[in-house]
Amino acid sequence: MATTATIKRNIKPVTFTITVEARKVNENGTFSSFEIKKVSGPNSSAKVVSPPQAGGAIYLKVDSLENIEMLADTVIAAPKAKLF
């Protein structure tokens, strides 16, 4: 079974505004234990998640491409590597 990577397209830059509440800080000044309070993005379907096991990573997603302008037909696709 052949699999392919998710196709990535170039877009005109979009802005996300995320309001988070941090509940911890270490001695180096790094904040953690985030709670996402508010998100605004290029359209009303903007979502943000920050799984606790992801080490502070924040993932952004939109369900609709409304208000997102695609640029040239440059498509970057590579075969998806099978890890196991």
Order of alpha helices (4+ residues) and beta strands (2+ residues): beta-beta-beta-beta-beta-beta
